[in-house]
């Protein structure tokens, strides 16, 4: 059967997306869609409200916690997630509480029953030197030969072209 993936990106919790609305979306994902994997591609907060909305991420993504605990939810960081040390620390702490696997220039291999082996590479957002970063991270994390699928999480869509087409099936951007 085909691999079923849901991507959640750019929630920007605060004035653009309420915790309740994000939570309802996550309930639908977990209980109705029931994907093999959930991929979170960053920008969980809005810059102007990031400090006051820390902790909201746990509430918003709570319906995905069972999927995360079974090793089926992965994330990379977006630019708004790393703008300040407080925001970065808060996002990392919230994702850790939820048991979301945060891929920061790192990869993971997951066996999906009935589908096969999936290699997931998460590339950290960078405010400068992104081309070199993407190329070096891709080079440092080759796709294992047993992988049936190779996915890349890369928040900033302007850099997907740095990833060789033979390197992955799909690049998930913000």
C-alpha positions in Angstrom: 0.0 0.0 0.0 1.1 3.6 -0.5 2.7 5.6 2.3 0.2 8.0 4.0 1.8 11.3 5.1 0.3 14.5 6.6 2.3 17.7 6.7 1.5 20.4 9.2 3.4 23.7 8.6 3.3 27.3 9.6 0.7 27.2 12.4 1.9 30.6 13.6 -0.1 30.0 16.8 -1.5 33.3 18.0 -3.6 35.8 16.0 -3.5 33.7 12.8 -4.2 30.3 14.2 -5.9 29.7 17.6 -4.8 26.8 19.8 -8.4 25.4 19.5 -8.4 25.5 15.7 -5.0 23.8 15.5 -6.1 21.2 18.1 -9.2 20.4 16.1 -7.1 20.0 13.0 -4.8 17.6 14.9 -7.8 15.6 16.2 -8.9 15.2 12.5 -5.4 14.1 11.5 -5.1 11.6 14.4 -8.6 10.1 14.4 -10.0 10.5 10.9 -7.0 10.7 8.5 -4.9 8.3 10.5 -1.6 8.7 8.5 1.5 6.6 8.7 3.6 9.7 9.4 3.0 13.3 10.5 5.6 15.8 9.4 5.8 19.2 11.1 7.8 21.7 9.1 8.1 24.6 11.5 7.0 28.1 12.3 4.9 27.1 15.2 4.7 30.7 16.5 4.2 34.2 15.2 7.2 36.5 16.0 5.2 39.2 17.7 3.4 36.7 20.0 6.1 33.9 20.4 7.0 34.7 23.9 3.4 34.8 25.2 2.4 31.7 23.2 5.1 29.4 24.5 3.4 26.3 25.9 0.5 26.6 23.4 2.2 24.1 21.1 1.7 21.3 23.6 -2.0 22.1 23.8 -2.4 22.5 20.0 -0.6 19.3 19.1 -1.7 17.1 22.0 -4.0 15.0 19.8 -0.9 13.8 17.9 0.8 12.6 21.1 -0.1 8.9 20.7 1.3 9.0 17.1 4.4 10.8 18.4 4.9 8.2 21.2 4.9 5.5 18.6 7.7 7.2 16.6 5.5 8.5 13.8 5.7 12.3 14.2 8.8 14.2 13.0 9.7 17.9 12.9 12.2 20.5 11.7 12.4 24.1 12.8 11.3 27.1 10.9 12.8 30.6 11.0 10.3 31.9 13.6 11.1 29.0 15.9 14.8 30.0 16.2 14.6 33.8 16.1 15.3 34.1 19.8 16.8 31.7 22.3 13.6 31.8 24.4 11.5 30.8 21.5 13.9 28.1 20.3 14.1 26.6 23.8 10.3 26.7 24.2 9.6 25.0 20.9 12.2 22.3 21.6 10.8 21.8 25.1 7.2 21.5 23.8 8.1 19.1 21.0 10.1 17.0 23.6 7.1 16.9 25.9 5.0 15.6 23.0 7.6 13.0 22.1 7.9 14.5 18.6 11.2 13.6 17.0 13.0 16.8 16.1 15.4 16.5 13.2 18.0 19.3 13.3 20.4 18.5 10.5 19.8 14.8 11.4 17.9 11.9 10.1 15.8 9.0 11.1 14.8 5.7 9.7 11.3 4.3 10.5 9.7 1.0 9.5 6.1 1.6 8.5 4.1 -1.7 8.6 2.7 -2.7 5.2 4.7 0.1 3.5 8.4 -0.4 4.2 11.4 1.6 5.3 11.3 5.4 5.3 14.3 7.6 5.6 13.5 11.1 6.9 16.1 13.9 6.8 15.4 17.2 8.7 17.4 20.3 7.7 17.6 23.2 10.1 16.7 26.6 9.0 19.6 29.1 8.7 19.5 32.8 8.3 22.6 32.7 6.1 24.6 30.1 4.2 21.6 27.9 3.6 22.8 26.5 0.2 26.0 25.2 1.8 24.1 24.0 4.8 21.6 22.0 2.7 24.3 20.5 0.6 26.5 19.5 3.5 23.6 18.0 5.5 22.4 16.0 2.5 26.0 14.8 1.9 26.4 13.8 5.6 23.2 11.7 5.6 23.0 9.4 2.7 19.8 7.4 2.1 20.3 3.9 3.4 20.0 1.2 0.8 17.1 -0.5 2.6 14.9 2.7 2.3 11.8 2.4 0.2 11.1 6.1 0.6 13.4 9.1 1.2 11.7 12.3 2.6 13.3 15.7 3.4 11.9 18.3 5.9 13.2 21.7 4.9 11.2 24.7 6.2 12.3 27.3 3.7 10.9 26.4 0.2 13.4 28.5 -1.7 16.2 25.9 -1.0 14.6 22.7 -2.2 16.5 22.9 -5.5 19.8 22.3 -3.5 18.7 18.7 -3.0 19.6 16.4 -5.8 16.5 14.7 -7.3 17.9 11.3 -6.9 18.3 12.0 -3.1 14.6 11.9 -2.2 11.1 11.2 -3.2 9.5 14.4 -1.7 10.8 17.6 0.0 8.3 18.9 2.6 8.6 22.7 2.9 6.8 25.5 4.9 
